[in-house]
């Protein structure tokens, strides 16, 4: 068992760069679009209320 003399291969370096690129992309999208995952409802003209059991109930607001 050799623990200390560990040499990086080309696959190790490319794999690490791929993981860093994916993490960078995830961090960029989280910073650029902060509310992307938490989009409630269909838009500003809809009013959604959560029900205690079941799916939320959405009602379209009346036009004024």
Predicted model as a PDB file, atoms N, CA, C, CB and O in Angstrom, pLDDT in the B-factor column:
MODEL        1                                                                  
ATOM      1  N   UNK A   1       0.841  -1.182   0.000  1.00 54.00           N  
ATOM      2  CA  UNK A   1       0.000   0.000   0.000  1.00 54.00           C  
ATOM      3  C   UNK A   1       0.883   1.241   0.000  1.00 54.00           C  
ATOM      4  CB  UNK A   1      -0.955   0.001   1.217  1.00 54.00           C  
ATOM      5  O   UNK A   1       1.657   1.481   0.926  1.00 54.00           O  
ATOM      6  N   UNK A   2       0.743   2.015  -1.058  1.00 59.00           N  
ATOM      7  CA  UNK A   2       1.527   3.245  -1.177  1.00 59.00           C  
ATOM      8  C   UNK A   2       0.582   4.429  -1.041  1.00 59.00           C  
ATOM      9  CB  UNK A   2       2.304   3.299  -2.537  1.00 59.00           C  
ATOM     10  O   UNK A   2      -0.256   4.658  -1.913  1.00 59.00           O  
ATOM     11  N   UNK A   3       0.709   5.171   0.028  1.00 64.00           N  
ATOM     12  CA  UNK A   3      -0.152   6.327   0.254  1.00 64.00           C  
ATOM     13  C   UNK A   3       0.528   7.630  -0.167  1.00 64.00           C  
ATOM     14  CB  UNK A   3      -0.554   6.401   1.723  1.00 64.00           C  
ATOM     15  O   UNK A   3      -0.110   8.497  -0.765  1.00 64.00           O  
ATOM     16  N   UNK A   4       1.780   7.767   0.131  1.00 61.00           N  
ATOM     17  CA  UNK A   4       2.474   9.029  -0.107  1.00 61.00           C  
ATOM     18  C   UNK A   4       2.832   9.240  -1.578  1.00 61.00           C  
ATOM     19  CB  UNK A   4       3.728   9.087   0.731  1.00 61.00           C  
ATOM     20  O   UNK A   4       2.498  10.304  -2.099  1.00 61.00           O  
ATOM     21  N   UNK A   5       3.475   8.327  -2.283  1.00 65.00           N  
ATOM     22  CA  UNK A   5       3.833   8.597  -3.684  1.00 65.00           C  
ATOM     23  C   UNK A   5       2.644   8.407  -4.625  1.00 65.00           C  
ATOM     24  CB  UNK A   5       4.983   7.686  -4.118  1.00 65.00           C  
ATOM     25  O   UNK A   5       2.529   7.382  -5.298  1.00 65.00           O  
ATOM     26  N   UNK A   6       1.769   9.399  -4.664  1.00 77.00           N  
ATOM     27  CA  UNK A   6       0.578   9.353  -5.507  1.00 77.00           C  
ATOM     28  C   UNK A   6       0.734  10.389  -6.608  1.00 77.00           C  
ATOM     29  CB  UNK A   6      -0.721   9.608  -4.677  1.00 77.00           C  
ATOM     30  O   UNK A   6       0.897  11.578  -6.336  1.00 77.00           O  
ATOM     31  N   UNK A   7       0.683   9.932  -7.846  1.00 86.00           N  
ATOM     32  CA  UNK A   7       0.877  10.822  -8.974  1.00 86.00           C  
ATOM     33  C   UNK A   7      -0.459  11.037  -9.682  1.00 86.00           C  
ATOM     34  CB  UNK A   7       1.935  10.254  -9.947  1.00 86.00           C  
ATOM     35  O   UNK A   7      -1.229  10.099  -9.885  1.00 86.00           O  
ATOM     36  N   UNK A   8      -0.712  12.278 -10.051  1.00 88.00           N  
ATOM     37  CA  UNK A   8      -1.937  12.596 -10.764  1.00 88.00           C  
ATOM     38  C   UNK A   8      -1.816  12.167 -12.225  1.00 88.00           C  
ATOM     39  CB  UNK A   8      -2.249  14.102 -10.664  1.00 88.00           C  
ATOM     40  O   UNK A   8      -0.824  12.460 -12.891  1.00 88.00           O  
ATOM     41  N   UNK A   9      -2.827  11.478 -12.703  1.00 91.00           N  
ATOM     42  CA  UNK A   9      -2.843  11.107 -14.108  1.00 91.00           C  
ATOM     43  C   UNK A   9      -3.632  12.164 -14.876  1.00 91.00           C  
ATOM     44  CB  UNK A   9      -3.457   9.687 -14.311  1.00 91.00           C  
ATOM     45  O   UNK A   9      -4.206  13.082 -14.290  1.00 91.00           O  
ATOM     46  N   UNK A  10      -3.647  12.016 -16.186  1.00 94.00           N  
ATOM     47  CA  UNK A  10      -4.375  12.961 -17.026  1.00 94.00           C  
ATOM     48  C   UNK A  10      -5.878  12.893 -16.735  1.00 94.00           C  
ATOM     49  CB  UNK A  10      -4.103  12.677 -18.518  1.00 94.00           C  
ATOM     50  O   UNK A  10      -6.557  13.920 -16.734  1.00 94.00           O  
ATOM     51  N   UNK A  11      -6.394  11.695 -16.492  1.00 92.00           N  
ATOM     52  CA  UNK A  11      -7.803  11.527 -16.158  1.00 92.00           C  
ATOM     53  C   UNK A  11      -8.176  12.171 -14.833  1.00 92.00           C  
ATOM     54  CB  UNK A  11      -8.147  10.069 -16.119  1.00 92.00           C  
ATOM     55  O   UNK A  11      -9.273  12.710 -14.689  1.00 92.00           O  
ATOM     56  N   UNK A  12      -7.259  12.116 -13.853  1.00 91.00           N  
ATOM     57  CA  UNK A  12      -7.516  12.767 -12.565  1.00 91.00           C  
ATOM     58  C   UNK A  12      -7.643  14.276 -12.734  1.00 91.00           C  
ATOM     59  CB  UNK A  12      -6.398  12.442 -11.564  1.00 91.00           C  
ATOM     60  O   UNK A  12      -8.545  14.892 -12.165  1.00 91.00           O  
ATOM     61  N   UNK A  13      -6.759  14.862 -13.501  1.00 92.00           N  
ATOM     62  CA  UNK A  13      -6.777  16.306 -13.710  1.00 92.00           C  
ATOM     63  C   UNK A  13      -8.017  16.719 -14.498  1.00 92.00           C  
ATOM     64  CB  UNK A  13      -5.506  16.759 -14.442  1.00 92.00           C  
ATOM     65  O   UNK A  13      -8.670  17.700 -14.141  1.00 92.00           O  
ATOM     66  N   UNK A  14      -8.352  15.992 -15.559  1.00 96.00           N  
ATOM     67  CA  UNK A  14      -9.538  16.327 -16.346  1.00 96.00           C  
ATOM     68  C   UNK A  14     -10.820  16.130 -15.537  1.00 96.00           C  
ATOM     69  CB  UNK A  14      -9.587  15.477 -17.617  1.00 96.00           C  
ATOM     70  O   UNK A  14     -11.755  16.919 -15.667  1.00 96.00           O  
ATOM     71  N   UNK A  15     -10.876  15.106 -14.716  1.00 95.00           N  
ATOM     72  CA  UNK A  15     -12.040  14.894 -13.858  1.00 95.00           C  
ATOM     73  C   UNK A  15     -12.209  16.009 -12.845  1.00 95.00           C  
ATOM     74  CB  UNK A  15     -11.928  13.569 -13.141  1.00 95.00           C  
ATOM     75  O   UNK A  15     -13.325  16.475 -12.612  1.00 95.00           O  
ATOM     76  N   UNK A  16     -11.107  16.441 -12.239  1.00 95.00           N  
ATOM     77  CA  UNK A  16     -11.172  17.538 -11.269  1.00 95.00           C  
ATOM     78  C   UNK A  16     -11.593  18.838 -11.952  1.00 95.00           C  
ATOM     79  CB  UNK A  16      -9.808  17.722 -10.567  1.00 95.00           C  
ATOM     80  O   UNK A  16     -12.371  19.606 -11.387  1.00 95.00           O  
ATOM     81  N   UNK A  17     -11.089  19.093 -13.162  1.00 97.00           N  
ATOM     82  CA  UNK A  17     -11.486  20.300 -13.886  1.00 97.00           C  
ATOM     83  C   UNK A  17     -12.958  20.252 -14.275  1.00 97.00           C  
ATOM     84  CB  UNK A  17     -10.622  20.479 -15.135  1.00 97.00           C  
ATOM     85  O   UNK A  17     -13.635  21.280 -14.248  1.00 97.00           O  
ATOM     86  N   UNK A  18     -13.462  19.075 -14.635  1.00 98.00           N  
ATOM     87  CA  UNK A  18     -14.881  18.935 -14.965  1.00 98.00           C  
ATOM     88  C   UNK A  18     -15.756  19.212 -13.744  1.00 98.00           C  
ATOM     89  CB  UNK A  18     -15.167  17.529 -15.511  1.00 98.00           C  
ATOM     90  O   UNK A  18     -16.763  19.912 -13.848  1.00 98.00           O  
ATOM     91  N   UNK A  19     -15.376  18.667 -12.594  1.00 97.00           N  
ATOM     92  CA  UNK A  19     -16.143  18.904 -11.368  1.00 97.00           C  
ATOM     93  C   UNK A  19     -16.112  20.378 -10.999  1.00 97.00           C  
ATOM     94  CB  UNK A  19     -15.593  18.054 -10.207  1.00 97.00           C  
ATOM     95  O   UNK A  19     -17.135  20.931 -10.597  1.00 97.00           O  
ATOM     96  N   UNK A  20     -14.970  21.020 -11.126  1.00 98.00           N  
ATOM     97  CA  UNK A  20     -14.876  22.451 -10.832  1.00 98.00           C  
ATOM     98  C   UNK A  20     -15.713  23.279 -11.799  1.00 98.00           C  
ATOM     99  CB  UNK A  20     -13.421  22.908 -10.884  1.00 98.00           C  
ATOM    100  O   UNK A  20     -16.316  24.272 -11.393  1.00 98.00           O  
ATOM    101  N   UNK A  21     -15.761  22.891 -13.071  1.00 98.00           N  
ATOM    102  CA  UNK A  21     -16.570  23.618 -14.045  1.00 98.00           C  
ATOM    103  C   UNK A  21     -18.062  23.481 -13.731  1.00 98.00           C  
ATOM    104  CB  UNK A  21     -16.279  23.111 -15.466  1.00 98.00           C  
ATOM    105  O   UNK A  21     -18.805  24.457 -13.830  1.00 98.00           O  
ATOM    106  N   UNK A  22     -18.502  22.284 -13.356  1.00 98.00           N  
ATOM    107  CA  UNK A  22     -19.918  22.081 -13.018  1.00 98.00           C  
ATOM    108  C   UNK A  22     -20.277  22.860 -11.757  1.00 98.00           C  
ATOM    109  CB  UNK A  22     -20.226  20.576 -12.822  1.00 98.00           C  
ATOM    110  O   UNK A  22     -21.327  23.502 -11.706  1.00 98.00           O  
ATOM    111  N   UNK A  23     -19.423  22.811 -10.746  1.00 98.00           N  
ATOM    112  CA  UNK A  23     -19.677  23.580  -9.531  1.00 98.00           C  
ATOM    113  C   UNK A  23     -19.699  25.079  -9.808  1.00 98.00           C  
ATOM    114  CB  UNK A  23     -18.625  23.264  -8.481  1.00 98.00           C  
ATOM    115  O   UNK A  23     -20.528  25.798  -9.249  1.00 98.00           O  
ATOM    116  N   UNK A  24     -18.803  25.553 -10.658  1.00 97.00           N  
ATOM    117  CA  UNK A  24     -18.795  26.962 -11.032  1.00 97.00           C  
ATOM    118  C   UNK A  24     -20.069  27.363 -11.750  1.00 97.00           C  
ATOM    119  CB  UNK A  24     -17.600  27.265 -11.904  1.00 97.00           C  
ATOM    120  O   UNK A  24     -20.606  28.445 -11.511  1.00 97.00           O  
ATOM    121  N   UNK A  25     -20.560  26.494 -12.635  1.00 95.00           N  
ATOM    122  CA  UNK A  25     -21.811  26.772 -13.341  1.00 95.00           C  
ATOM    123  C   UNK A  25     -22.990  26.813 -12.373  1.00 95.00           C  
ATOM    124  CB  UNK A  25     -22.059  25.716 -14.427  1.00 95.00           C  
ATOM    125  O   UNK A  25     -23.852  27.684 -12.487  1.00 95.00           O  
ATOM    126  N   UNK A  26     -23.036  25.886 -11.429  1.00 92.00           N  
ATOM    127  CA  UNK A  26     -24.112  25.887 -10.434  1.00 92.00           C  
ATOM    128  C   UNK A  26     -24.075  27.132  -9.555  1.00 92.00           C  
ATOM    129  CB  UNK A  26     -24.023  24.642  -9.565  1.00 92.00           C  
ATOM    130  O   UNK A  26     -25.117  27.722  -9.271  1.00 92.00           O  
ATOM    131  N   UNK A  27     -22.895  27.528  -9.129  1.00 92.00           N  
ATOM    132  CA  UNK A  27     -22.767  28.729  -8.304  1.00 92.00           C  
ATOM    133  C   UNK A  27     -23.145  29.965  -9.101  1.00 92.00           C  
ATOM    134  CB  UNK A  27     -21.337  28.865  -7.762  1.00 92.00           C  
ATOM    135  O   UNK A  27     -23.809  30.857  -8.573  1.00 92.00           O  
ATOM    136  N   UNK A  28     -22.733  30.036 -10.370  1.00 92.00           N  
ATOM    137  CA  UNK A  28     -23.082  31.182 -11.214  1.00 92.00           C  
ATOM    138  C   UNK A  28     -24.595  31.304 -11.385  1.00 92.00           C  
ATOM    139  CB  UNK A  28     -22.407  31.058 -12.586  1.00 92.00           C  
ATOM    140  O   UNK A  28     -25.143  32.399 -11.260  1.00 92.00           O  
ATOM    141  N   UNK A  29     -25.280  30.184 -11.671  1.00 87.00           N  
ATOM    142  CA  UNK A  29     -26.728  30.262 -11.855  1.00 87.00           C  
ATOM    143  C   UNK A  29     -27.431  30.568 -10.540  1.00 87.00           C  
ATOM    144  CB  UNK A  29     -27.263  28.957 -12.444  1.00 87.00           C  
ATOM    145  O   UNK A  29     -28.473  31.223 -10.546  1.00 87.00           O  
ATOM    146  N   UNK A  30     -26.896  30.117  -9.423  1.00 84.00           N  
ATOM    147  CA  UNK A  30     -27.509  30.436  -8.135  1.00 84.00           C  
ATOM    148  C   UNK A  30     -27.367  31.926  -7.816  1.00 84.00           C  
ATOM    149  CB  UNK A  30     -26.875  29.590  -7.016  1.00 84.00           C  
ATOM    150  O   UNK A  30     -28.278  32.529  -7.248  1.00 84.00           O  
ATOM    151  N   UNK A  31     -26.242  32.512  -8.176  1.00 88.00           N  
ATOM    152  CA  UNK A  31     -26.039  33.940  -7.921  1.00 88.00           C  
ATOM    153  C   UNK A  31     -26.797  34.787  -8.933  1.00 88.00           C  
ATOM    154  CB  UNK A  31     -24.545  34.286  -7.960  1.00 88.00           C  
ATOM    155  O   UNK A  31     -27.405  35.791  -8.560  1.00 88.00           O  
ATOM    156  N   UNK A  32     -26.775  34.404 -10.198  1.00 87.00           N  
ATOM    157  CA  UNK A  32     -27.412  35.194 -11.268  1.00 87.00           C  
ATOM    158  C   UNK A  32     -28.930  35.129 -11.203  1.00 87.00           C  
ATOM    159  CB  UNK A  32     -26.942  34.708 -12.634  1.00 87.00           C  
ATOM    160  O   UNK A  32     -29.597  36.137 -11.436  1.00 87.00           O  
ATOM    161  N   UNK A  33     -29.496  33.954 -10.887  1.00 77.00           N  
ATOM    162  CA  UNK A  33     -30.938  33.756 -10.804  1.00 77.00           C  
ATOM    163  C   UNK A  33     -31.273  33.223  -9.412  1.00 77.00           C  
ATOM    164  CB  UNK A  33     -31.442  32.778 -11.919  1.00 77.00           C  
ATOM    165  O   UNK A  33     -31.456  32.015  -9.258  1.00 77.00           O  
ATOM    166  N   UNK A  34     -31.360  34.085  -8.390  1.00 71.00           N  
ATOM    167  CA  UNK A  34     -31.513  33.590  -7.016  1.00 71.00           C  
ATOM    168  C   UNK A  34     -32.848  32.919  -6.733  1.00 71.00           C  
ATOM    169  CB  UNK A  34     -31.335  34.715  -6.063  1.00 71.00           C  
ATOM    170  O   UNK A  34     -32.886  31.993  -5.923  1.00 71.00           O  
ATOM    171  N   UNK A  35     -33.946  33.336  -7.356  1.00 64.00           N  
ATOM    172  CA  UNK A  35     -35.238  32.739  -7.068  1.00 64.00           C  
ATOM    173  C   UNK A  35     -35.687  31.769  -8.120  1.00 64.00           C  
ATOM    174  CB  UNK A  35     -36.258  33.791  -6.911  1.00 64.00           C  
ATOM    175  O   UNK A  35     -36.889  31.568  -8.297  1.00 64.00           O  
ATOM    176  N   UNK A  36     -34.755  31.153  -8.829  1.00 59.00           N  
ATOM    177  CA  UNK A  36     -35.114  30.284  -9.952  1.00 59.00           C  
ATOM    178  C   UNK A  36     -35.873  29.049  -9.493  1.00 59.00           C  
ATOM    179  CB  UNK A  36     -33.866  29.865 -10.711  1.00 59.00           C  
ATOM    180  O   UNK A  36     -36.844  28.658 -10.142  1.00 59.00           O  
ATOM    181  N   UNK A  37     -35.469  28.429  -8.408  1.00 54.00           N  
ATOM    182  CA  UNK A  37     -36.099  27.191  -7.966  1.00 54.00           C  
ATOM    183  C   UNK A  37     -37.401  27.446  -7.202  1.00 54.00           C  
ATOM    184  CB  UNK A  37     -35.135  26.405  -7.096  1.00 54.00           C  
ATOM    185  O   UNK A  37     -38.244  26.553  -7.117  1.00 54.00           O  
ATOM    186  N   UNK A  38     -37.575  28.620  -6.657  1.00 55.00           N  
ATOM    187  CA  UNK A  38     -38.738  28.903  -5.823  1.00 55.00           C  
ATOM    188  C   UNK A  38     -39.718  29.816  -6.553  1.00 55.00           C  
ATOM    189  CB  UNK A  38     -38.305  29.542  -4.497  1.00 55.00           C  
ATOM    190  O   UNK A  38     -40.060  30.886  -6.051  1.00 55.00           O  
ATOM    191  N   UNK A  39     -40.167  29.403  -7.726  1.00 51.00           N  
ATOM    192  CA  UNK A  39     -41.119  30.204  -8.484  1.00 51.00           C  
ATOM    193  C   UNK A  39     -42.538  29.792  -8.109  1.00 51.00           C  
ATOM    194  CB  UNK A  39     -40.886  30.047 -10.009  1.00 51.00           C  
ATOM    195  O   UNK A  39     -43.031  28.782  -8.611  1.00 51.00           O  
ATOM    196  N   UNK A  40     -43.211  30.551  -7.233  1.00 56.00           N  
ATOM    197  CA  UNK A  40     -44.559  30.170  -6.826  1.00 56.00           C  
ATOM    198  C   UNK A  40     -45.595  30.638  -7.836  1.00 56.00           C  
ATOM    199  CB  UNK A  40     -44.877  30.740  -5.451  1.00 56.00           C  
ATOM    200  O   UNK A  40     -45.545  31.776  -8.302  1.00 56.00           O  
ATOM    201  N   UNK A  41     -46.511  29.781  -8.167  1.00 58.00           N  
ATOM    202  CA  UNK A  41     -47.623  30.167  -9.024  1.00 58.00           C  
ATOM    203  C   UNK A  41     -47.260  30.251 -10.490  1.00 58.00           C  
ATOM    204  CB  UNK A  41     -48.164  31.471  -8.582  1.00 58.00           C  
ATOM    205  O   UNK A  41     -46.207  29.784 -10.921  1.00 58.00           O  
ATOM    206  N   UNK A  42     -48.159  30.859 -11.243  1.00 77.00           N  
ATOM    207  CA  UNK A  42     -48.001  30.957 -12.689  1.00 77.00           C  
ATOM    208  C   UNK A  42     -47.508  32.320 -13.131  1.00 77.00           C  
ATOM    209  CB  UNK A  42     -49.299  30.651 -13.369  1.00 77.00           C  
ATOM    210  O   UNK A  42     -47.095  32.475 -14.280  1.00 77.00           O  
ATOM    211  N   UNK A  43     -47.538  33.296 -12.270  1.00 77.00           N  
ATOM    212  CA  UNK A  43     -47.107  34.635 -12.617  1.00 77.00           C  
ATOM    213  C   UNK A  43     -47.743  35.650 -11.687  1.00 77.00           C  
ATOM    214  CB  UNK A  43     -47.449  34.951 -14.068  1.00 77.00           C  
ATOM    215  O   UNK A  43     -48.412  35.277 -10.723  1.00 77.00           O  
ATOM    216  N   UNK A  44     -47.539  36.938 -11.968  1.00 79.00           N  
ATOM    217  CA  UNK A  44     -48.055  37.962 -11.058  1.00 79.00           C  
ATOM    218  C   UNK A  44     -49.571  38.112 -11.109  1.00 79.00           C  
ATOM    219  CB  UNK A  44     -47.418  39.281 -11.372  1.00 79.00           C  
ATOM    220  O   UNK A  44     -50.153  38.682 -10.186  1.00 79.00           O  
ATOM    221  N   UNK A  45     -50.229  37.619 -12.157  1.00 84.00           N  
ATOM    222  CA  UNK A  45     -51.677  37.756 -12.238  1.00 84.00           C  
ATOM    223  C   UNK A  45     -52.415  36.551 -11.666  1.00 84.00           C  
ATOM    224  CB  UNK A  45     -52.090  37.969 -13.668  1.00 84.00           C  
ATOM    225  O   UNK A  45     -53.618  36.410 -11.883  1.00 84.00           O  
ATOM    226  N   UNK A  46     -51.720  35.684 -10.942  1.00 84.00           N  
ATOM    227  CA  UNK A  46     -52.325  34.520 -10.282  1.00 84.00           C  
ATOM    228  C   UNK A  46     -52.103  34.638  -8.783  1.00 84.00           C  
ATOM    229  CB  UNK A  46     -51.726  33.182 -10.826  1.00 84.00           C  
ATOM    230  O   UNK A  46     -51.073  35.145  -8.340  1.00 84.00           O  
ATOM    231  N   UNK A  47     -53.072  34.168  -8.000  1.00 84.00           N  
ATOM    232  CA  UNK A  47     -52.976  34.164  -6.545  1.00 84.00           C  
ATOM    233  C   UNK A  47     -53.072  32.715  -6.077  1.00 84.00           C  
ATOM    234  CB  UNK A  47     -54.096  35.052  -5.891  1.00 84.00           C  
ATOM    235  O   UNK A  47     -54.113  32.079  -6.237  1.00 84.00           O  
ATOM    236  N   UNK A  48     -51.991  32.191  -5.498  1.00 83.00           N  
ATOM    237  CA  UNK A  48     -51.949  30.794  -5.074  1.00 83.00           C  
ATOM    238  C   UNK A  48     -51.904  30.712  -3.550  1.00 83.00           C  
ATOM    239  CB  UNK A  48     -50.729  30.070  -5.692  1.00 83.00           C  
ATOM    240  O   UNK A  48     -51.151  31.433  -2.895  1.00 83.00           O  
ATOM    241  N   UNK A  49     -52.713  29.835  -3.013  1.00 84.00           N  
ATOM    242  CA  UNK A  49     -52.756  29.576  -1.576  1.00 84.00           C  
ATOM    243  C   UNK A  49     -52.464  28.092  -1.362  1.00 84.00           C  
ATOM    244  CB  UNK A  49     -54.149  29.982  -0.958  1.00 84.00           C  
ATOM    245  O   UNK A  49     -52.963  27.240  -2.098  1.00 84.00           O  
ATOM    246  N   UNK A  50     -51.658  27.793  -0.355  1.00 82.00           N  
ATOM    247  CA  UNK A  50     -51.354  26.391  -0.085  1.00 82.00           C  
ATOM    248  C   UNK A  50     -52.454  25.784   0.779  1.00 82.00           C  
ATOM    249  CB  UNK A  50     -49.976  26.249   0.608  1.00 82.00           C  
ATOM    250  O   UNK A  50     -52.951  26.417   1.710  1.00 82.00           O  
ATOM    251  N   UNK A  51     -52.819  24.564   0.460  1.00 82.00           N  
ATOM    252  CA  UNK A  51     -53.828  23.831   1.217  1.00 82.00           C  
ATOM    253  C   UNK A  51     -53.124  22.946   2.241  1.00 82.00           C  
ATOM    254  CB  UNK A  51     -54.734  22.980   0.272  1.00 82.00           C  
ATOM    255  O   UNK A  51     -52.013  22.480   1.987  1.00 82.00           O  
ATOM    256  N   UNK A  52     -53.752  22.705   3.400  1.00 85.00           N  
ATOM    257  CA  UNK A  52     -53.091  21.867   4.413  1.00 85.00           C  
ATOM    258  C   UNK A  52     -52.775  20.460   3.897  1.00 85.00           C  
ATOM    259  CB  UNK A  52     -53.968  21.766   5.655  1.00 85.00           C  
ATOM    260  O   UNK A  52     -51.707  19.919   4.183  1.00 85.00           O  
ATOM    261  N   UNK A  53     -53.694  19.874   3.143  1.00 86.00           N  
ATOM    262  CA  UNK A  53     -53.452  18.549   2.585  1.00 86.00           C  
ATOM    263  C   UNK A  53     -53.765  18.608   1.106  1.00 86.00           C  
ATOM    264  CB  UNK A  53     -54.305  17.454   3.301  1.00 86.00           C  
ATOM    265  O   UNK A  53     -54.903  18.876   0.719  1.00 86.00           O  
ATOM    266  N   UNK A  54     -52.776  18.362   0.283  1.00 83.00           N  
ATOM    267  CA  UNK A  54     -52.997  18.385  -1.154  1.00 83.00           C  
ATOM    268  C   UNK A  54     -52.218  19.477  -1.841  1.00 83.00           C  
ATOM    269  CB  UNK A  54     -54.450  18.549  -1.447  1.00 83.00           C  
ATOM    270  O   UNK A  54     -51.323  20.094  -1.264  1.00 83.00           O  
ATOM    271  N   UNK A  55     -52.581  19.700  -3.084  1.00 84.00           N  
ATOM    272  CA  UNK A  55     -51.892  20.681  -3.912  1.00 84.00           C  
ATOM    273  C   UNK A  55     -52.386  22.088  -3.616  1.00 84.00           C  
ATOM    274  CB  UNK A  55     -52.081  20.357  -5.391  1.00 84.00           C  
ATOM    275  O   UNK A  55     -53.497  22.255  -3.112  1.00 84.00           O  
ATOM    276  N   UNK A  56     -51.576  23.111  -3.922  1.00 81.00           N  
ATOM    277  CA  UNK A  56     -52.037  24.485  -3.736  1.00 81.00           C  
ATOM    278  C   UNK A  56     -53.168  24.829  -4.703  1.00 81.00           C  
ATOM    279  CB  UNK A  56     -50.875  25.461  -3.921  1.00 81.00           C  
ATOM    280  O   UNK A  56     -53.280  24.256  -5.787  1.00 81.00           O  
ATOM    281  N   UNK A  57     -54.001  25.777  -4.284  1.00 85.00           N  
ATOM    282  CA  UNK A  57     -55.135  26.221  -5.087  1.00 85.00           C  
ATOM    283  C   UNK A  57     -54.776  27.578  -5.671  1.00 85.00           C  
ATOM    284  CB  UNK A  57     -56.458  26.293  -4.238  1.00 85.00           C  
ATOM    285  O   UNK A  57     -54.456  28.512  -4.935  1.00 85.00           O  
ATOM    286  N   UNK A  58     -54.830  27.689  -7.006  1.00 86.00           N  
ATOM    287  CA  UNK A  58     -54.480  28.930  -7.683  1.00 86.00           C  
ATOM    288  C   UNK A  58     -55.715  29.515  -8.368  1.00 86.00           C  
ATOM    289  CB  UNK A  58     -53.351  28.691  -8.709  1.00 86.00           C  
ATOM    290  O   UNK A  58     -56.464  28.806  -9.039  1.00 86.00           O  
ATOM    291  N   UNK A  59     -55.912  30.832  -8.185  1.00 86.00           N  
ATOM    292  CA  UNK A  59     -57.040  31.539  -8.765  1.00 86.00           C  
ATOM    293  C   UNK A  59     -56.483  32.739  -9.512  1.00 86.00           C  
ATOM    294  CB  UNK A  59     -58.079  31.971  -7.674  1.00 86.00           C  
ATOM    295  O   UNK A  59     -55.648  33.469  -8.979  1.00 86.00           O  
ATOM    296  N   UNK A  60     -56.939  32.949 -10.742  1.00 87.00           N  
ATOM    297  CA  UNK A  60     -56.481  34.082 -11.535  1.00 87.00           C  
ATOM    298  C   UNK A  60     -57.137  35.357 -11.022  1.00 87.00           C  
ATOM    299  CB  UNK A  60     -56.794  33.871 -13.036  1.00 87.00           C  
ATOM    300  O   UNK A  60     -58.347  35.384 -10.798  1.00 87.00           O  
ATOM    301  N   UNK A  61     -56.350  36.411 -10.833  1.00 86.00           N  
ATOM    302  CA  UNK A  61     -56.880  37.693 -10.357  1.00 86.00           C  
ATOM    303  C   UNK A  61     -57.722  38.331 -11.440  1.00 86.00           C  
ATOM    304  CB  UNK A  61     -55.738  38.644  -9.932  1.00 86.00           C  
ATOM    305  O   UNK A  61     -57.482  38.136 -12.632  1.00 86.00           O  
ATOM    306  N   UNK A  62     -58.711  39.095 -11.012  1.00 85.00           N  
ATOM    307  CA  UNK A  62     -59.595  39.761 -11.981  1.00 85.00           C  
ATOM    308  C   UNK A  62     -58.874  40.980 -12.556  1.00 85.00           C  
ATOM    309  CB  UNK A  62     -60.950  40.184 -11.313  1.00 85.00           C  
ATOM    310  O   UNK A  62     -58.079  41.632 -11.880  1.00 85.00           O  
ATOM    311  N   UNK A  63     -59.173  41.264 -13.812  1.00 76.00           N  
ATOM    312  CA  UNK A  63     -58.554  42.421 -14.479  1.00 76.00           C  
ATOM    313  C   UNK A  63     -59.265  43.682 -14.019  1.00 76.00           C  
ATOM    314  CB  UNK A  63     -58.618  42.286 -16.040  1.00 76.00           C  
ATOM    315  O   UNK A  63     -60.485  43.686 -13.858  1.00 76.00           O  
ATOM    316  N   UNK A  64     -58.520  44.738 -13.810  1.00 68.00           N  
ATOM    317  CA  UNK A  64     -59.087  46.012 -13.355  1.00 68.00           C  
ATOM    318  C   UNK A  64     -58.891  47.062 -14.399  1.00 68.00           C  
ATOM    319  CB  UNK A  64     -58.462  46.462 -12.039  1.00 68.00           C  
ATOM    320  O   UNK A  64     -59.299  48.207 -14.207  1.00 68.00           O  
TER     321      UNK A  64                                                      
ENDMDL                                                                          
END                                                                             
